Amino acid sequence: MSNTRVETFYLADLGEGLTEAFVQEILVQVGDIIEMFAPVAVIETEKSTVEITSPFAGTVTRVAARPDEYINVGDPVIEVEVTDE
C-alpha cells in the first residue's frame, strides 16, 4: 500500500551571510512530475546565479516562489506530492 504526502521545499541557507535571493526563472509548474535533484528554479544572489534542485521526487502541487521577486532563506519554493511505496 502506498501513502502520499506533500513535502515543501524551502530555500536553503545560501552561505556567506546571504539571506535572500532573486528568482530569475521558475522551471516547473503545477502538475509537473519531477525527479529528485531536478532543477526547479534559477536564483540570483549577490555572489552568483544558480539552478536550485528539488530534494523530492513526485508531482508539483504548488509553486510558491514567483519570477522577478525576492525570496528569503526559509521561504517555500515549491510543494511536491511524494508517494511512499
C-alpha positions as CSV (number, residue, x, y, z in Angstrom):
1,M,0.0,0.0,0.0
2,S,1.4,3.4,-0.9
3,N,1.0,6.6,1.0
4,T,1.2,10.1,-0.3
5,R,2.2,13.3,1.4
6,V,3.0,16.8,0.4
7,E,6.6,18.0,1.1
8,T,7.6,21.6,1.0
9,F,10.9,22.6,-0.5
10,Y,12.2,25.7,1.3
11,L,15.1,27.9,0.1
12,A,18.1,26.6,1.9
13,D,20.9,28.6,3.6
14,L,22.8,30.2,0.8
15,G,26.0,30.6,2.9
16,E,28.3,33.6,3.2
17,G,25.8,35.5,5.2
18,L,23.3,35.8,2.3
19,T,19.7,35.8,3.4
20,E,17.8,36.4,0.2
21,A,17.8,35.6,-3.5
22,F,16.2,37.0,-6.6
23,V,14.1,34.5,-8.5
24,Q,15.0,34.8,-12.2
25,E,13.0,31.9,-13.5
26,I,10.8,29.1,-12.3
27,L,11.5,25.9,-14.3
28,V,8.4,23.8,-13.1
29,Q,4.7,24.2,-13.0
30,V,1.9,22.7,-11.1
31,G,1.2,19.1,-12.4
32,D,4.8,18.5,-13.5
33,I,6.3,15.2,-12.4
34,I,9.8,15.7,-11.3
35,E,12.7,13.5,-10.2
36,M,14.9,14.2,-7.2
37,F,17.5,16.8,-8.0
38,A,15.6,18.1,-10.9
39,P,16.2,21.9,-11.5
40,V,13.2,23.9,-10.2
41,A,14.3,27.5,-10.3
42,V,17.1,29.8,-11.3
43,I,18.1,32.2,-8.5
44,E,20.5,35.1,-8.3
45,T,22.3,36.2,-5.2
46,E,24.9,39.0,-4.7
47,K,27.6,36.3,-5.5
48,S,26.2,34.1,-8.2
49,T,23.4,32.8,-10.4
50,V,22.5,29.1,-9.8
51,E,19.8,26.5,-10.5
52,I,18.3,25.1,-7.3
53,T,17.2,21.5,-7.4
54,S,14.4,19.6,-5.7
55,P,15.2,17.3,-2.8
56,F,12.0,15.4,-3.6
57,A,10.6,13.3,-6.4
58,G,6.9,13.5,-7.2
59,T,4.2,15.8,-8.6
60,V,4.5,19.6,-8.2
61,T,1.3,20.7,-6.3
62,R,2.2,24.3,-5.7
63,V,4.8,26.9,-6.9
64,A,5.2,29.4,-4.1
65,A,8.2,31.4,-5.5
66,R,7.5,33.8,-8.3
67,P,9.8,35.1,-11.0
68,D,11.1,38.6,-10.6
69,E,10.7,38.6,-6.8
70,Y,13.0,38.2,-3.9
71,I,12.7,35.3,-1.5
72,N,14.3,34.8,1.9
73,V,16.1,31.8,3.2
74,G,13.4,29.5,4.7
75,D,10.7,30.7,2.3
76,P,8.8,28.0,0.4
77,V,9.9,27.4,-3.3
78,I,7.6,24.6,-4.3
79,E,5.4,21.8,-2.8
80,V,5.7,18.3,-4.1
81,E,3.3,15.3,-3.6
82,V,5.5,12.4,-2.8
83,T,4.4,8.7,-2.9
84,D,5.9,6.2,-0.5
85,E,5.9,2.7,-1.9
